[in-house]
């Protein structure tokens, strides 16, 4: 069986959404010119956040596995959203800069490992299934009733 996570999100005012997953909290919002308060990133950008974080962590896994001293990993994700007749297409480019003492062969291995072992890349690179159930919150009964 695979890994399961439960993410909760709550919108109470305008477009600000507070989310929780595994004890961590994140905020998403729309920019001011789109009616939000700009207190967090837009939801689509969280896909880039996930990919950047995953790429950096996978680089650490490879370095540790190969006993390569790694000082720092910088990842920049360029995202291009394009509206199509069937939905929205997303093209992503990851620019990864490794600060460490790697040989040319180790860099080749790192590149291959990053392209093949990043779970977020694997998820985003295939069709996924999303289902939604929508229900109306039941009114709360007052104690005096």
N, C-alpha and C positions, 0 to 999 in steps of 0.2 A: 504494500500500500504506500502511496506517496505522502508527501508532507502536506498537512492541512494547517491553514492559518485562518483566523477569524478577524476580520477588520470591521470596525464600527465607524459610522460617520453620522454627524448630527449637524443640521443646518437650523439655526434659530433666528437669524436676522440677516436680511439681504442675501449675499452670496458666500459669506464666511462659513466654511465647513471645518469642524474639528473632527479629526480622525484618531482612532486608537488601534494599535496592533501590538500584541505581545508586550504590553506595558509601556509602549512608546507613543508619544502624541505628535501629530503633524497638523499643520493648518494649510488649507487651500482657500483661495479667494479669487475674485475677478479683479482686474485693474480698475482704477477709478473711472477711466473713460468708458468702461463697460458696465458701470453701475455698482461695482464692488468698492471695498475700502483698501484693497491692495495689501492685506495683512498676511498674505501667503502666496505661493505660486499657483498658477492655474493647474487644474487636474492633469491635463495632457503632458505638462512638463515633468510630472512625477515619473513618467515612463523613462525620461532621460536621466533623472536622478537615480532611479533604480539601476539603469544600465551602467552609468558612470561608477556608482558604488560597487557594483558587481565586478566590473573590469578591474578596478583597483584591488579588490580583495583577491581575485583570482591571480593577479600578478604576484601578490604576497604568497599565495599558496605555492605557486611555481618556484619562487625564489627560495622559500623555506624547504621545499622538497628537494631542490637541487643544491642547497646550502650556498646560495648566492647572496652576498651582502647587498641589501637593498635599502637605500636611504629614503627614497620618496617615489611615489607614483602620482602623476598628474593626469587626469582624464578630462577631456573636453568633448562633449557630445553636441553635434549639430543635428537639429531636428527640422525636417521639412514636412509639414502637413499639407496635403493637397486634397481639396474637395473633388470627388468624382461622382458619377451617376450612381454608383453602388455604395457610396459611403465616403470615408476619409482614408486616403493612403498615407502611410508614414514611411519616410526614408530617414535613416539615422546613420551618422558617421561618427565613429569614435576615434579621436586623436589621443593617443596614449604616449606619454613621455616617461621613460624609466630613468631614474637617477640611481645608478648602481654600477658596480664593476663587472660588466658582462662582456664575454667574448662574442664574436660574431655568431658562433654556433649557439651560444646560450640565448642570444637575441632571437635567432631563428626559432629555437625551441619555445621561447616565451611567446612569440607571436602566434605560433601554431597552437599553443596551450590556451592562450587568451581567446582565439577564434573558435576553439572546439569545446572549451570547458566552462564558459560563462553561462550559468543557468538562465539568467535573465535574457541573454541573447537567444538562447534556445527557445524560450517561451515566446518571445516577441517575433521569432522567425517562422512561426507555424500558425495555422488556423487555430483559434481557441473557441471554446464554447462558453457563452455567458447567458444565464437565464435570470429573469427578474420576476419577483412576485410583489405585487403592490396591494396594500390593504389599508383600510381606514382605521385610525386609532379609535378604540372604544372610548366614549365619554366616561370620565370618572364620576362615580356616585358620591354625593356629598354625605358626610357623617350624620347630618341631621335628618336624612330621609328615612 
